[in-house]
Amino acid sequence: MLSKLRFRPTLWPTLFSVPAFIVMIGLCVWQVQRMHWKEGLIAEREARVTAAPVALPAAGAGDVAGMEYRRVRLEGAFLHDQELYLGARSLNGNPGYHVLTPFALAEGGAVLVDRGWIPIERKPPETRAEGQVAGAQALDGIVRLPPDRAWMQPDNEPANNMWFYVDLPAMAAASGAALRTDLYVDAGPAENPGGYPVGSQTRIELPNDHLQYAVTWGLLAAALAVIYVLYHLKLERERKPGADR
């Protein structure tokens, strides 16, 4: 007698396994595509923040969205008496605020500048008087667009000058400055006198876990294929030719 393994698919396991396998492979490919897309976004941001600074585009001129993360050079003066506080911000695990201050532009108008992080105890301006530089100055910064409000973020409290997300129209109204409401600027790495605020808080990194997701879906597809094949392999015995003689 001879024993041979034969692959004999059955109906219901096949109807379940084949579509599931196709979906898993599709998800694996999609995650690889997402990974390359995310890498492209990160590379684009890095190129913009390292490029030579350009002039801030005029309000209402051109594609403002295409300017995000571009370095810009501003000239004007800070309106320190109108600064705002963006709460729930940390630096190296330390809680604090971001100081957002209207910057009166030399050519007219004003733009909100995120000057950087301060610890909780430095919220009163008098505790960081050295950093409240007055008069005309030049500023190197990064263009930012106001992000969408996250669904878990609490409401802003303009009456208490407590902000949890950037809302430029509301911030313009609260500060009393003639602020642009289409963009704001993150201050660059230049150190402020006295050390506060700590600038250069722009985050260009994006979570990019798509490779591990792709590997996970690929392994699940491979495991399903192995189980399917093993389930349908049957050991059958065959009679040798002439065995009855």
Stockholm file with secondary structure:
# STOCKHOLM 1.0

chainA/1-245         MLSKLRFRPTLWPTLFSVPAFIVMIGLCVWQVQRMHWKEGLIAEREARVTAAPVALPAAGAGDVAGMEYRRVRLEGAFLHDQELYLGARSLNGNPGYHVLTPFALAEGGAVLVDRGWIPIERKPPETRAEGQVAGAQALDGIVRLPPDRAWMQPDNEPANNMWFYVDLPAMAAASGAALRTDLYVDAGPAENPGGYPVGSQTRIELPNDHLQYAVTWGLLAAALAVIYVLYHLKLERERKPGADR
#=GR chainA/1-245 SS CEEEEEECCCHHHHHHHHHHHHHHHHHHHHHHHHHHHHHHHHHHHHHHHHSCCEECCCTTCSCSGGGTTCEEEEEEEECGGGCEEEEEEEETTEEEEEEEEEEEETTSSEEEEEEEEEEGGGCSGGGGGGGCCCSCEEEEEEEECCCCCCTTCCCCBGGGTBBSSCCHHHHHHHHCSCBCSSCEEEECSCCCGGGCSBCCCCCCCCCCCHHHHHHHHHHHHHHHHHHHHHHHEEEEEECCTTTTC
#=GC SS_cons         CEEEEEECCCHHHHHHHHHHHHHHHHHHHHHHHHHHHHHHHHHHHHHHHHSCCEECCCTTCSCSGGGTTCEEEEEEEECGGGCEEEEEEEETTEEEEEEEEEEEETTSSEEEEEEEEEEGGGCSGGGGGGGCCCSCEEEEEEEECCCCCCTTCCCCBGGGTBBSSCCHHHHHHHHCSCBCSSCEEEECSCCCGGGCSBCCCCCCCCCCCHHHHHHHHHHHHHHHHHHHHHHHEEEEEECCTTTTC
//
